[in-house]
């Protein structure tokens, strides 16, 4: 397994150029970059970073609502996703981390117990499959994997093992898999360890992000008032057992990137804090990756 990180948080704090990000990553001992959508797709710059070989680039990320009811918006997002598939294919970048989209109008009546299917993301499944079937075909032609992230907050239905089974069954392609982010499973009260054995051969990418549950706040607001009862943290600062998780990944034969997706509010107020958060996460994970 290789240690890397997603670029978004550094770009947000002012480190905007890919070559600068790559130099910093290599100097800190990172092996891989997951390049987010805030980094321009400048082919010459990507080629220069790849040719230097100080750090790999094995994934681009583009998570949007591809099932938006605004047809213009949906079409624009799909076009941008296909641009990234072509770009990745031309440069030999292995995969695109993405989302499924969700048709929010289909989620009306969320508390209607008489029609339980109305309360689930499965209502968007048919539209998702119809939308993504040609995208998957295009990715196959470009030899680029599509790794669906499991964050419920971005316009996404690939949020649980139940949904993964349906998606992988209906988009039956060796180029379709998962970007496995255990942090989202924690606050959904889904086992973050057990799914690795079932989906191991379809896990193309792993996001290293932790989650803290604020028990006292949870007692006051429950799970529906707001999201103040949980917070994303850097690895080692939340509830996840990373020794157990990386052990499950190792048993499943995962040899890809473990990419720190830094969204920890304690380490985001300045570029220095962001850098410190990434380094702390890397040093913590080094104890469990490649040390067995």
Backbone as CSV, one residue per row, in Angstrom:
resi,resn,N_x,N_y,N_z,CA_x,CA_y,CA_z,C_x,C_y,C_z
1,UNK,0.836,-1.202,0.000,0.000,0.000,0.000,0.867,1.246,0.000
2,UNK,0.397,2.283,-0.681,1.126,3.533,-0.780,0.382,4.623,-0.017
3,UNK,1.142,5.524,0.601,0.542,6.646,1.321,0.510,7.886,0.436
4,UNK,-0.659,8.490,0.360,-0.816,9.706,-0.415,-1.812,10.637,0.246
5,UNK,-2.240,11.643,-0.504,-3.274,12.549,0.009,-4.005,13.199,-1.150
6,UNK,-5.176,13.748,-0.831,-5.961,14.482,-1.805,-5.564,15.950,-1.756
7,UNK,-5.449,16.561,-2.927,-4.854,17.892,-3.022,-5.765,19.040,-2.580
8,UNK,-7.077,18.827,-2.510,-8.018,19.931,-2.313,-7.676,20.853,-1.155
9,UNK,-7.296,20.275,-0.016,-7.106,21.083,1.189,-5.901,22.016,1.043
10,UNK,-4.848,21.576,0.360,-3.692,22.452,0.142,-4.032,23.582,-0.828
11,UNK,-4.767,23.252,-1.876,-5.171,24.281,-2.839,-6.025,25.338,-2.146
12,UNK,-6.915,24.896,-1.298,-7.807,25.804,-0.567,-7.019,26.811,0.265
13,UNK,-5.852,26.397,0.740,-5.045,27.271,1.598,-3.899,27.947,0.853
14,UNK,-3.924,27.869,-0.488,-2.990,28.691,-1.246,-1.885,27.983,-1.978
15,UNK,-1.715,26.675,-1.765,-0.698,25.936,-2.525,-1.387,25.403,-3.776
16,UNK,-1.412,26.208,-4.819,-2.323,25.952,-5.937,-1.688,25.258,-7.131
17,UNK,-0.367,25.249,-7.224,0.285,24.710,-8.415,0.673,23.252,-8.196
18,UNK,0.373,22.405,-9.177,0.616,20.975,-9.038,2.082,20.661,-8.780
19,UNK,2.991,21.367,-9.458,4.410,21.065,-9.242,4.834,21.411,-7.821
20,UNK,4.292,22.491,-7.265,4.609,22.854,-5.879,4.049,21.811,-4.913
21,UNK,2.823,21.369,-5.153,2.214,20.341,-4.309,3.030,19.052,-4.369
22,UNK,3.446,18.674,-5.571,4.219,17.442,-5.739,5.568,17.517,-5.031
23,UNK,6.238,18.668,-5.122,7.525,18.833,-4.439,7.346,18.732,-2.933
24,UNK,6.293,19.381,-2.419,6.039,19.314,-0.966,5.729,17.879,-0.548
25,UNK,4.886,17.201,-1.325,4.515,15.822,-1.006,5.736,14.918,-0.950
26,UNK,6.601,15.018,-1.952,7.792,14.178,-1.999,8.723,14.474,-0.826
27,UNK,8.857,15.752,-0.483,9.741,16.141,0.618,9.248,15.588,1.952
28,UNK,7.929,15.401,2.078,7.369,14.892,3.326,7.238,13.366,3.345
29,UNK,7.642,12.711,2.273,7.622,11.254,2.249,6.339,10.643,1.732
30,UNK,5.460,11.442,1.138,4.272,10.879,0.509,4.666,10.242,-0.829
31,UNK,3.915,9.219,-1.195,4.250,8.477,-2.416,3.285,8.740,-3.562
32,UNK,2.124,9.310,-3.284,1.085,9.378,-4.298,0.233,10.629,-4.096
33,UNK,-0.335,11.114,-5.190,-1.261,12.240,-5.140,-2.599,11.832,-5.728
34,UNK,-3.657,12.249,-5.060,-5.015,12.191,-5.588,-5.371,13.628,-5.943
35,UNK,-5.434,13.932,-7.223,-5.555,15.318,-7.668,-7.029,15.694,-7.818
36,UNK,-7.445,16.665,-7.028,-8.827,17.098,-7.022,-9.157,18.074,-8.134
37,UNK,-10.428,18.446,-8.248,-10.888,19.271,-9.374,-10.452,20.723,-9.307
38,UNK,-9.883,21.153,-8.181,-9.401,22.535,-8.085,-8.035,22.717,-8.718
39,UNK,-7.399,21.634,-9.138,-6.132,21.709,-9.872,-6.442,21.648,-11.366
40,UNK,-6.051,22.653,-12.145,-6.344,22.653,-13.580,-5.697,21.461,-14.294
41,UNK,-6.391,20.934,-15.292,-5.859,19.817,-16.071,-4.920,20.352,-17.148
42,UNK,-3.743,20.739,-16.706,-2.718,21.247,-17.618,-1.778,20.097,-17.953
43,UNK,-1.915,19.577,-19.146,-1.206,18.345,-19.518,0.304,18.467,-19.352
44,UNK,0.859,19.566,-19.782,2.311,19.737,-19.695,2.791,19.654,-18.255
45,UNK,2.041,20.252,-17.341,2.429,20.249,-15.937,2.304,18.849,-15.343
46,UNK,1.216,18.157,-15.647,1.058,16.777,-15.178,2.187,15.908,-15.704
47,UNK,2.497,16.072,-16.997,3.561,15.255,-17.586,4.902,15.517,-16.917
48,UNK,5.153,16.789,-16.579,6.417,17.127,-15.936,6.524,16.466,-14.558
49,UNK,5.439,16.520,-13.784,5.440,15.887,-12.458,5.617,14.377,-12.588
50,UNK,4.912,13.776,-13.526,5.012,12.328,-13.714,6.404,11.917,-14.185
51,UNK,6.998,12.709,-15.062,8.337,12.392,-15.574,9.400,12.484,-14.484
52,UNK,9.254,13.468,-13.584,10.210,13.582,-12.478,10.161,12.355,-11.586
53,UNK,8.975,11.796,-11.387,8.836,10.550,-10.650,9.043,10.652,-9.153
54,UNK,9.063,11.871,-8.614,9.245,12.006,-7.168,8.021,11.534,-6.400
55,UNK,6.851,11.694,-7.024,5.596,11.260,-6.438,4.698,10.819,-7.581
56,UNK,3.904,9.785,-7.349,3.005,9.277,-8.388,1.691,10.064,-8.380
57,UNK,1.007,10.029,-9.496,-0.370,10.512,-9.577,-1.187,9.350,-10.118
58,UNK,-1.994,8.735,-9.264,-2.748,7.564,-9.707,-4.250,7.796,-9.727
59,UNK,-4.697,8.991,-9.329,-6.136,9.237,-9.366,-6.445,10.710,-9.534
60,UNK,-7.508,10.973,-10.284,-8.142,12.279,-10.344,-9.485,12.154,-9.635
61,UNK,-9.959,13.249,-9.047,-11.231,13.212,-8.340,-12.192,14.228,-8.931
62,UNK,-13.416,13.764,-9.183,-14.463,14.665,-9.659,-15.808,14.128,-9.170
63,UNK,-16.270,14.652,-8.054,-17.527,14.221,-7.432,-18.566,15.326,-7.584
64,UNK,-19.610,15.051,-8.353,-20.671,16.017,-8.598,-22.016,15.299,-8.667
65,UNK,-23.095,16.066,-8.723,-24.409,15.446,-8.851,-24.746,15.267,-10.327
66,UNK,-24.402,14.118,-10.849,-24.597,13.823,-12.263,-26.059,13.532,-12.605
67,UNK,-26.909,13.435,-11.572,-28.339,13.195,-11.772,-29.161,14.426,-11.424
68,UNK,-28.530,15.573,-11.431,-29.237,16.811,-11.112,-30.480,16.966,-11.994
69,UNK,-31.569,17.490,-11.409,-32.785,17.739,-12.186,-32.625,18.932,-13.119
70,UNK,-31.557,19.715,-12.920,-31.190,20.763,-13.871,-30.385,20.083,-14.983
71,UNK,-31.024,19.840,-16.110,-30.387,19.049,-17.162,-29.086,19.679,-17.649
72,UNK,-29.042,21.015,-17.704,-27.813,21.679,-18.126,-26.680,21.427,-17.163
73,UNK,-26.998,21.498,-15.886,-25.983,21.226,-14.858,-25.494,19.782,-14.958
74,UNK,-26.417,18.840,-15.061,-26.041,17.428,-15.147,-25.174,17.163,-16.370
75,UNK,-25.565,17.715,-17.507,-24.803,17.505,-18.736,-23.400,18.100,-18.640
76,UNK,-23.287,19.255,-17.992,-21.970,19.879,-17.826,-21.076,19.025,-16.937
77,UNK,-21.633,18.481,-15.860,-20.843,17.630,-14.968,-20.396,16.352,-15.693
78,UNK,-21.286,15.757,-16.457,-20.936,14.538,-17.186,-19.835,14.816,-18.205
79,UNK,-19.937,15.952,-18.884,-18.903,16.328,-19.853,-17.553,16.500,-19.171
80,UNK,-17.547,17.127,-17.993,-16.292,17.315,-17.257,-15.727,15.982,-16.778
81,UNK,-16.600,15.085,-16.354,-16.140,13.762,-15.938,-15.486,13.029,-17.107
82,UNK,-16.104,13.097,-18.276,-15.548,12.418,-19.451,-14.221,13.049,-19.875
83,UNK,-14.084,14.364,-19.700,-12.802,15.014,-19.979,-11.714,14.428,-19.087
84,UNK,-12.048,14.197,-17.836,-11.056,13.659,-16.899,-10.735,12.205,-17.209
85,UNK,-11.724,11.452,-17.655,-11.458,10.070,-18.062,-10.479,10.060,-19.237
86,UNK,-10.721,10.918,-20.223,-9.828,10.992,-21.384,-8.431,11.453,-20.975
87,UNK,-8.377,12.456,-20.107,-7.102,13.001,-19.640,-6.314,11.927,-18.896
88,UNK,-6.997,11.216,-18.000,-6.342,10.155,-17.240,-5.860,9.052,-18.163
89,UNK,-6.698,8.662,-19.125,-6.303,7.607,-20.052,-5.075,7.977,-20.858
90,UNK,-5.016,9.217,-21.306,-3.875,9.664,-22.113,-2.579,9.685,-21.310
91,UNK,-2.677,9.974,-20.006,-1.481,10.109,-19.175,-1.162,8.854,-18.358
92,UNK,-1.981,7.822,-18.497,-1.736,6.597,-17.749,-2.097,6.698,-16.286
93,UNK,-2.994,7.618,-15.943,-3.481,7.738,-14.567,-4.566,6.689,-14.367
94,UNK,-4.434,5.914,-13.332,-5.190,4.674,-13.184,-6.696,4.854,-13.053
95,UNK,-7.149,5.879,-12.296,-8.563,5.889,-11.926,-9.090,7.297,-11.703
96,UNK,-10.425,7.374,-11.710,-11.158,8.575,-11.348,-11.990,8.256,-10.112
97,UNK,-11.815,9.020,-9.056,-12.683,8.922,-7.882,-13.878,9.839,-8.134
98,UNK,-15.087,9.278,-8.025,-16.262,10.057,-8.376,-17.446,9.663,-7.511
99,UNK,-18.592,10.304,-7.776,-19.838,10.011,-7.080,-20.852,9.531,-8.107
100,UNK,-22.021,9.144,-7.637,-23.046,8.640,-8.539,-24.001,9.734,-9.004
101,UNK,-24.233,10.721,-8.143,-25.342,11.637,-8.318,-26.581,11.090,-7.631
102,UNK,-27.560,11.957,-7.437,-28.832,11.539,-6.851,-29.926,12.475,-7.357
103,UNK,-31.075,11.927,-7.670,-32.226,12.734,-8.073,-33.012,13.078,-6.821
104,UNK,-32.833,14.280,-6.333,-33.407,14.649,-5.038,-34.924,14.705,-5.053
105,UNK,-35.530,14.912,-6.219,-36.990,14.951,-6.246,-37.584,13.585,-5.924
106,UNK,-36.793,12.531,-6.153,-37.265,11.187,-5.848,-37.222,10.869,-4.370
107,UNK,-36.619,11.766,-3.588,-36.508,11.514,-2.152,-37.618,12.203,-1.365
108,UNK,-38.569,12.824,-2.015,-39.688,13.439,-1.311,-40.473,12.352,-0.574
109,UNK,-41.075,12.738,0.526,-41.816,11.768,1.324,-40.898,10.894,2.142
110,UNK,-39.809,11.497,2.621,-38.766,10.712,3.293,-39.276,9.995,4.555
111,UNK,-40.330,10.502,5.160,-40.848,9.879,6.373,-42.107,9.054,6.129
112,UNK,-42.404,8.742,4.886,-43.579,7.968,4.530,-43.291,6.483,4.745
113,UNK,-43.657,5.956,5.915,-43.346,4.568,6.233,-44.137,3.588,5.380
114,UNK,-45.231,4.035,4.806,-46.044,3.146,3.982,-45.353,2.794,2.679
115,UNK,-44.366,3.569,2.316,-43.639,3.335,1.067,-42.159,3.431,1.378
116,UNK,-41.595,2.374,1.953,-40.242,2.444,2.496,-39.201,2.742,1.432
117,UNK,-39.468,2.344,0.187,-38.475,2.590,-0.854,-38.276,4.077,-1.081
118,UNK,-39.280,4.897,-0.723,-39.156,6.337,-0.888,-38.109,6.906,0.054
119,UNK,-37.747,6.150,1.079,-36.798,6.658,2.059,-35.369,6.235,1.745
120,UNK,-35.125,5.654,0.574,-33.801,5.121,0.290,-33.227,5.697,-0.996
121,UNK,-31.910,5.711,-1.098,-31.254,6.143,-2.345,-31.558,5.227,-3.519
122,UNK,-32.133,4.046,-3.264,-32.417,3.104,-4.351,-33.358,3.689,-5.393
123,UNK,-34.093,4.717,-5.049,-35.006,5.334,-6.009,-34.256,5.955,-7.181
124,UNK,-33.007,6.327,-6.976,-32.214,6.924,-8.057,-31.410,5.888,-8.830
125,UNK,-31.517,4.618,-8.449,-30.637,3.603,-9.015,-30.828,3.421,-10.515
126,UNK,-32.067,3.342,-10.965,-32.310,3.133,-12.394,-31.743,4.283,-13.222
127,UNK,-31.987,5.506,-12.764,-31.481,6.666,-13.496,-29.959,6.694,-13.480
128,UNK,-29.385,6.328,-12.365,-27.926,6.280,-12.270,-27.341,5.289,-13.274
129,UNK,-27.902,4.080,-13.321,-27.386,3.050,-14.227,-27.523,3.505,-15.680
130,UNK,-28.669,4.084,-16.016,-28.883,4.566,-17.382,-27.885,5.664,-17.739
131,UNK,-27.603,6.551,-16.776,-26.675,7.662,-17.012,-25.241,7.176,-17.143
132,UNK,-24.852,6.219,-16.288,-23.448,5.838,-16.218,-23.062,4.694,-17.147
133,UNK,-24.007,3.969,-17.688,-23.639,2.864,-18.588,-22.744,3.339,-19.728
134,UNK,-23.086,4.428,-20.430,-22.174,4.890,-21.495,-20.874,5.474,-20.959
135,UNK,-20.893,6.028,-19.757,-19.663,6.558,-19.152,-18.717,5.405,-18.832
136,UNK,-19.278,4.318,-18.311,-18.467,3.132,-18.025,-17.863,2.579,-19.312
137,UNK,-18.658,2.528,-20.372,-18.155,2.054,-21.665,-16.995,2.926,-22.148
138,UNK,-17.122,4.227,-21.947,-16.061,5.149,-22.346,-14.809,4.920,-21.491
139,UNK,-15.004,4.717,-20.188,-13.874,4.456,-19.297,-13.159,3.160,-19.679
140,UNK,-13.922,2.158,-20.071,-13.321,0.896,-20.512,-12.433,1.120,-21.732
141,UNK,-12.908,1.935,-22.664,-12.124,2.217,-23.872,-10.832,2.956,-23.534
142,UNK,-10.900,3.810,-22.514,-9.729,4.595,-22.108,-8.872,3.870,-21.066
143,UNK,-9.311,2.672,-20.642,-8.592,1.890,-19.638,-8.422,2.667,-18.328
144,UNK,-9.499,3.299,-17.896,-9.511,4.077,-16.654,-10.592,3.525,-15.723
145,UNK,-10.228,3.272,-14.489,-11.179,2.751,-13.516,-12.021,3.895,-12.928
146,UNK,-13.278,3.578,-12.624,-14.163,4.497,-11.926,-14.357,3.983,-10.504
147,UNK,-13.946,4.778,-9.532,-14.040,4.405,-8.123,-15.082,5.295,-7.458
148,UNK,-16.228,4.715,-7.105,-17.310,5.495,-6.512,-17.080,5.685,-5.012
149,UNK,-16.999,6.939,-4.604,-16.860,7.310,-3.195,-18.178,7.041,-2.475
150,UNK,-18.100,6.870,-1.144,-19.302,6.541,-0.373,-19.762,7.660,0.552
151,UNK,-19.452,8.919,0.199,-19.921,10.040,1.009,-21.379,10.346,0.672
152,UNK,-22.282,10.388,1.668,-23.692,10.691,1.401,-23.968,12.176,1.180
153,UNK,-22.987,13.033,1.339,-23.228,14.473,1.386,-22.991,15.187,0.062
154,UNK,-22.672,14.476,-0.997,-22.251,15.146,-2.226,-23.176,14.892,-3.410
155,UNK,-24.366,14.336,-3.177,-25.189,13.891,-4.281,-24.734,12.516,-4.695
156,UNK,-25.094,11.482,-3.913,-24.470,10.182,-4.060,-25.379,9.103,-3.484
157,UNK,-25.463,7.971,-4.179,-26.225,6.847,-3.636,-25.329,5.647,-3.297
158,UNK,-24.040,5.734,-3.589,-23.115,4.624,-3.301,-22.638,4.719,-1.854
159,UNK,-23.563,4.652,-0.912,-23.258,5.034,0.473,-23.195,3.871,1.451
160,UNK,-23.486,2.645,1.008,-23.564,1.530,1.948,-23.325,0.222,1.210
161,UNK,-23.010,-0.849,1.947,-22.853,-2.152,1.293,-24.087,-2.578,0.501
162,UNK,-25.274,-2.252,0.998,-26.500,-2.597,0.277,-26.500,-1.963,-1.109
163,UNK,-26.128,-0.699,-1.175,-26.113,0.001,-2.459,-24.935,-0.437,-3.320
164,UNK,-23.775,-0.717,-2.712,-22.626,-1.173,-3.496,-22.954,-2.451,-4.255
165,UNK,-23.663,-3.384,-3.579,-24.003,-4.646,-4.244,-24.835,-4.387,-5.495
166,UNK,-25.806,-3.504,-5.377,-26.670,-3.213,-6.517,-25.898,-2.521,-7.646
167,UNK,-25.083,-1.552,-7.282,-24.324,-0.807,-8.286,-23.346,-1.720,-9.024
168,UNK,-22.628,-2.546,-8.278,-21.629,-3.418,-8.908,-22.284,-4.529,-9.724
169,UNK,-23.482,-4.933,-9.322,-24.203,-5.943,-10.093,-24.727,-5.362,-11.396
170,UNK,-25.234,-4.149,-11.333,-25.894,-3.573,-12.507,-24.915,-2.871,-13.457
171,UNK,-23.806,-2.413,-12.929,-22.730,-1.912,-13.795,-21.608,-2.937,-13.731
172,UNK,-21.826,-4.042,-14.387,-20.941,-5.202,-14.273,-19.726,-5.012,-15.170
173,UNK,-18.713,-4.348,-14.604,-17.493,-4.064,-15.358,-16.303,-4.127,-14.418
174,UNK,-15.208,-4.664,-14.911,-13.996,-4.721,-14.094,-13.425,-3.328,-13.850
175,UNK,-13.938,-2.327,-14.566,-13.464,-0.955,-14.394,-14.301,-0.168,-13.399
176,UNK,-15.304,-0.790,-12.789,-16.168,-0.125,-11.809,-15.895,-0.698,-10.427
177,UNK,-15.610,0.199,-9.484,-15.343,-0.234,-8.119,-15.586,0.885,-7.138
178,UNK,-14.903,0.812,-6.002,-15.170,1.707,-4.890,-13.947,2.520,-4.504
179,UNK,-14.206,3.749,-4.060,-13.242,4.524,-3.282,-13.730,4.405,-1.846
180,UNK,-13.085,3.564,-1.084,-13.581,3.156,0.237,-13.169,4.180,1.286
181,UNK,-14.162,4.876,1.837,-13.904,5.883,2.869,-14.619,5.469,4.151
182,UNK,-13.884,4.908,5.112,-14.529,4.397,6.330,-15.124,5.478,7.218
183,UNK,-14.676,6.719,7.077,-15.170,7.784,7.956,-16.673,7.989,7.810
184,UNK,-17.198,7.841,6.591,-18.627,8.025,6.357,-19.437,6.874,6.945
185,UNK,-18.832,5.698,6.993,-19.522,4.548,7.563,-19.698,4.712,9.064
186,UNK,-18.719,5.328,9.730,-18.789,5.500,11.183,-20.020,6.296,11.576
187,UNK,-20.245,7.450,10.932,-21.376,8.279,11.370,-22.712,7.803,10.827
188,UNK,-22.672,6.808,9.905,-23.908,6.141,9.491,-24.188,4.895,10.331
189,UNK,-23.281,4.586,11.264,-23.381,3.408,12.120,-23.355,2.117,11.301
190,UNK,-22.512,2.117,10.264,-22.232,0.938,9.449,-20.859,0.411,9.841
191,UNK,-20.730,-0.893,9.944,-19.437,-1.509,10.264,-18.410,-1.095,9.216
192,UNK,-17.316,-0.425,9.618,-16.332,0.025,8.623,-15.302,-1.039,8.249
193,UNK,-15.302,-2.183,8.949,-14.272,-3.192,8.728,-14.780,-4.390,7.914
194,UNK,-15.955,-4.904,8.253,-16.471,-6.124,7.632,-16.619,-6.027,6.112
195,UNK,-17.049,-4.884,5.543,-17.241,-4.847,4.087,-15.966,-5.067,3.270
196,UNK,-14.809,-4.865,3.873,-13.563,-4.987,3.112,-13.403,-6.403,2.559
197,UNK,-13.779,-7.404,3.331,-13.633,-8.784,2.866,-14.533,-9.054,1.673
198,UNK,-15.775,-8.571,1.717,-16.719,-8.820,0.620,-16.351,-8.050,-0.642
199,UNK,-15.930,-6.797,-0.483,-15.722,-5.926,-1.639,-14.243,-5.712,-1.969
200,UNK,-13.373,-6.480,-1.333,-11.939,-6.235,-1.450,-11.429,-6.123,-2.867
201,UNK,-11.903,-7.008,-3.772,-11.392,-6.972,-5.142,-11.973,-5.826,-5.952
202,UNK,-12.955,-5.104,-5.381,-13.536,-3.949,-6.065,-13.181,-2.634,-5.370
203,UNK,-12.338,-2.707,-4.364,-11.839,-1.489,-3.732,-10.630,-1.017,-4.531
204,UNK,-10.801,0.080,-5.247,-9.748,0.613,-6.110,-8.937,1.707,-5.416
205,UNK,-9.482,2.278,-4.345,-8.881,3.453,-3.714,-9.395,3.501,-2.280
206,UNK,-8.581,4.011,-1.368,-8.995,4.134,0.030,-8.749,5.555,0.506
207,UNK,-9.758,6.167,1.086,-9.603,7.466,1.721,-9.316,7.279,3.206
208,UNK,-8.241,7.881,3.647,-7.860,7.828,5.058,-8.418,9.068,5.750
209,UNK,-9.552,8.887,6.356,-10.197,9.964,7.110,-10.894,9.320,8.288
210,UNK,-10.844,9.960,9.443,-11.420,9.418,10.664,-12.666,10.216,11.036
211,UNK,-13.432,9.710,11.972,-14.637,10.392,12.451,-14.700,10.345,13.969
212,UNK,-15.004,11.481,14.540,-15.248,11.594,15.976,-16.756,11.709,16.209
213,UNK,-17.275,10.922,17.132,-18.677,11.046,17.558,-18.696,11.773,18.896
214,UNK,-19.428,12.872,18.952,-19.513,13.678,20.176,-20.722,13.214,20.974
215,UNK,-20.458,12.296,21.874,-21.528,11.582,22.564,-22.472,12.509,23.323
216,UNK,-21.937,13.502,24.022,-22.801,14.390,24.805,-23.709,15.212,23.903
217,UNK,-23.175,15.676,22.784,-24.007,16.428,21.841,-25.067,15.525,21.215
218,UNK,-24.686,14.282,20.925,-25.613,13.323,20.341,-26.807,13.080,21.262
219,UNK,-26.558,13.054,22.557,-27.638,12.841,23.524,-28.659,13.971,23.482
220,UNK,-28.223,15.158,23.084,-29.103,16.320,23.066,-29.847,16.488,21.738
221,UNK,-29.177,16.224,20.641,-29.783,16.546,19.340,-30.189,15.326,18.536
222,UNK,-29.751,14.116,18.951,-30.040,12.957,18.138,-29.359,13.052,16.779
223,UNK,-29.774,12.194,15.847,-29.076,12.140,14.560,-29.715,13.022,13.492
224,UNK,-30.911,13.593,13.752,-31.639,14.291,12.701,-31.631,15.808,12.806
225,UNK,-31.327,16.359,13.979,-31.389,17.814,14.142,-30.363,18.516,13.258
226,UNK,-29.126,18.059,13.326,-28.040,18.603,12.520,-26.889,17.612,12.587
227,UNK,-25.745,18.003,12.046,-24.570,17.119,12.057,-23.542,17.545,13.098
228,UNK,-23.973,18.279,14.099,-23.031,18.772,15.106,-22.529,17.669,16.032
229,UNK,-23.110,16.487,15.966,-22.732,15.389,16.872,-21.573,14.550,16.343
230,UNK,-21.074,14.865,15.147,-19.897,14.163,14.639,-19.026,15.126,13.841
231,UNK,-17.775,14.736,13.679,-16.837,15.579,12.947,-15.781,14.694,12.303
232,UNK,-15.349,15.076,11.085,-14.243,14.372,10.450,-12.941,14.744,11.146
233,UNK,-12.035,13.763,11.242,-10.735,13.984,11.862,-9.643,13.324,11.022
234,UNK,-8.404,13.731,11.256,-7.289,13.047,10.615,-7.150,11.654,11.241
235,UNK,-6.564,10.714,10.522,-6.413,9.359,11.071,-5.731,9.367,12.435
236,UNK,-6.331,8.612,13.351,-5.805,8.522,14.702,-6.452,9.463,15.689
237,UNK,-7.278,10.400,15.206,-7.932,11.356,16.088,-9.430,11.084,16.209
238,UNK,-9.867,9.927,15.726,-11.285,9.576,15.791,-11.468,8.169,16.325
239,UNK,-12.559,7.520,15.917,-12.956,6.236,16.477,-12.419,5.028,15.724
240,UNK,-11.916,5.225,14.529,-11.505,4.077,13.721,-10.255,3.393,14.275
241,UNK,-10.268,2.075,14.196,-9.108,1.258,14.541,-8.341,1.015,13.241
242,UNK,-7.314,1.812,13.006,-6.597,1.743,11.732,-5.746,0.487,11.605
243,UNK,-5.316,-0.070,12.711,-4.603,-1.344,12.643,-5.538,-2.433,12.114
244,UNK,-6.763,-2.435,12.612,-7.744,-3.426,12.155,-8.117,-3.183,10.704
245,UNK,-8.350,-1.924,10.340,-8.775,-1.613,8.976,-7.687,-1.953,7.961
246,UNK,-6.462,-1.523,8.217,-5.382,-1.831,7.273,-5.097,-3.321,7.245
247,UNK,-5.325,-3.998,8.377,-5.185,-5.449,8.386,-6.203,-6.120,7.484
248,UNK,-7.445,-5.627,7.511,-8.476,-6.164,6.623,-8.133,-5.894,5.162
249,UNK,-7.629,-4.700,4.892,-7.226,-4.372,3.517,-6.095,-5.279,3.052
250,UNK,-5.156,-5.524,3.930,-4.030,-6.392,3.574,-4.505,-7.812,3.299
251,UNK,-5.408,-8.316,4.146,-5.944,-9.662,3.940,-6.702,-9.764,2.614
252,UNK,-7.343,-8.666,2.223,-8.097,-8.647,0.967,-7.192,-8.477,-0.249
253,UNK,-5.893,-8.269,-0.015,-4.947,-8.130,-1.108,-4.849,-6.733,-1.679
254,UNK,-5.326,-5.735,-0.938,-5.285,-4.366,-1.452,-3.845,-3.864,-1.480
255,UNK,-3.420,-3.369,-2.639,-2.058,-2.854,-2.803,-2.045,-1.421,-3.323
256,UNK,-3.197,-0.754,-3.272,-3.299,0.580,-3.838,-2.960,1.682,-2.857
257,UNK,-3.506,2.855,-3.134,-3.203,4.049,-2.359,-4.121,4.186,-1.157
258,UNK,-3.546,4.562,-0.045,-4.295,5.027,1.123,-4.090,6.537,1.150
259,UNK,-5.129,7.259,0.762,-5.026,8.690,0.484,-5.695,9.503,1.590
260,UNK,-4.915,10.297,2.287,-5.472,11.122,3.359,-6.355,12.211,2.745
261,UNK,-7.627,12.191,3.112,-8.554,13.241,2.703,-8.772,14.128,3.932
262,UNK,-8.010,15.175,3.997,-7.933,16.012,5.196,-9.136,16.956,5.255
263,UNK,-10.030,16.723,6.244,-11.162,17.609,6.496,-11.312,17.866,7.999
264,UNK,-10.201,17.804,8.711,-10.213,17.953,10.172,-10.245,19.434,10.542
265,UNK,-11.320,19.896,11.227,-11.425,21.319,11.553,-10.347,21.824,12.502
266,UNK,-9.682,20.930,13.212,-8.618,21.347,14.126,-7.316,21.680,13.389
267,UNK,-7.248,21.324,12.103,-6.010,21.525,11.345,-6.299,22.155,9.981
268,UNK,-7.154,23.174,9.947,-7.513,23.741,8.652,-7.471,25.269,8.585
269,UNK,-7.105,25.940,9.654,-7.207,27.405,9.673,-6.052,28.118,8.981
270,UNK,-5.018,27.406,8.634,-3.887,28.019,7.937,-3.181,26.942,7.134
271,UNK,-2.348,27.370,6.189,-1.580,26.413,5.400,-0.670,25.584,6.306
272,UNK,-0.069,26.225,7.286,0.810,25.500,8.201,0.057,24.406,8.957
273,UNK,-1.145,24.731,9.447,-1.939,23.731,10.159,-2.354,22.590,9.231
274,UNK,-2.730,22.931,8.010,-3.103,21.901,7.038,-1.926,20.964,6.789
275,UNK,-0.758,21.538,6.568,0.435,20.718,6.355,0.709,19.841,7.564
276,UNK,0.577,20.410,8.754,0.801,19.628,9.978,-0.194,18.480,10.092
277,UNK,-1.450,18.746,9.722,-2.461,17.692,9.773,-2.145,16.550,8.826
278,UNK,-1.717,16.869,7.613,-1.352,15.831,6.648,-0.153,15.023,7.143
279,UNK,0.829,15.712,7.698,2.031,15.016,8.185,1.699,14.139,9.379
280,UNK,0.876,14.635,10.305,0.465,13.830,11.454,-0.278,12.576,11.015
281,UNK,-1.185,12.751,10.044,-1.916,11.597,9.537,-0.996,10.578,8.899
282,UNK,-0.034,11.052,8.119,0.920,10.154,7.469,1.762,9.397,8.490
283,UNK,2.281,10.112,9.488,3.127,9.463,10.486,2.348,8.433,11.288
284,UNK,1.074,8.731,11.560,0.241,7.763,12.287,0.020,6.509,11.450
285,UNK,-0.316,6.680,10.170,-0.619,5.530,9.320,0.610,4.697,9.005
286,UNK,1.789,5.301,9.018,3.014,4.548,8.714,3.213,3.365,9.655
287,UNK,2.649,3.455,10.848,2.803,2.366,11.801,2.054,1.105,11.373
288,UNK,1.088,1.264,10.453,0.220,0.137,10.087,0.365,-0.285,8.627
289,UNK,1.063,0.505,7.832,1.169,0.211,6.404,2.594,-0.228,6.080
290,UNK,2.714,-1.429,5.574,4.025,-1.951,5.186,4.939,-2.261,6.344
291,UNK,4.375,-2.434,7.549,5.217,-2.675,8.716,4.935,-4.040,9.353
292,UNK,4.163,-4.893,8.691,3.738,-6.146,9.312,4.800,-7.232,9.187
